[in-house]
């Protein structure tokens, strides 16, 4: 049996921030990070939304966590999820 964690980035909306006020920022990628285990960017950047607008990435990725082939990843993720007070790196 293959066990997986599915991470999905559906959309992004921004409130007033440095990003919304910086006119040199025109496109945005979103990075997905689970502590320091996974760091993936959306493959496409999208035009920066205005305040109150949402942009839709509809991106997903899968982390395999089956015991047979991914035991180290499984144990690491288990430790992260059981100790949420660990600092993110």
Secondary structure, 3 states (H helix, E strand, C coil): CCCEEEEEEEEEECCCCHHHHCCCCCEECCEEECCCCCEEECCCCEECCCCCCEEEEEEEEEEECCCCCCHHHHHHHHHHHHCCCCCCC
